[in-house]
């Protein structure tokens, strides 16, 4: 069965910019189509992100729309290249929802990832045993092969933290995450020790929002914020039972305020690790 076509997050960004440039130039779809010697439907698909534009057509449209600034042209070309470029995550496109592929791409592109975890440890910091139990809880009807592929994807995502230029990873864990049993006590102890190991890395910052801090800055649950290179917007992500939601800057400000508010109430890095270490001993 053929997989339904979908517009990726990056192709939507490029299409949105092309539409804005065309409208700013006072041109209609048919004008752009005539210039490219294509039909208006094709240009419309470029702008919706359902058909990624190729470099020659993008160069032609930038000329038509009067995009002369070298930095703007280069940013659009880089985004176009990213639309066409295949990554390791595309090998899982048939195994997970398209929104998850967008999430993995954001992780791979981000220079800084901020994560607030209210229920479980974030995927980038999960041990295999902990991750498998989380997956089984969220997908009770999944087959063993499906669980194996999802676990494989989650573990492969973690390799970005071991790369030559890993992103900064800032994580705030609600204290409940450390007390909530996922799997056996031994799995919990190993997971907390795993957090301590990663917290020792210069690019990883782990803090705990303790119960005694009182009411947190927001009660909306887990979310992530991705800071990307200059050619991309900042993106916030939150997941619901109805699916994933992506929010682009400037609408990410609400998420940033919530994260900063949580951070202001959280323990410092040293005190956080001390608490995690104590709870790891209790779980042992």
KALINQUI-V454762 format. One line per field, one symbol per residue. burial: 1 if it has 16 or more other C-alpha atoms within 10 Angstrom, else 0. A space follows every 50 residues. Layout:
BEGIN
burial: ???
END
This chain:
BEGIN
burial: 00000011111111110110110000001111100100010111011111 11100011101101100000001001101101100000100100100111 11111111111111111111111111111111111000000000001001 10111011001000011111111111111011000011111110110010 00011111110000010000011111110001111111000000011100 0100100110011011110001101110110010
END
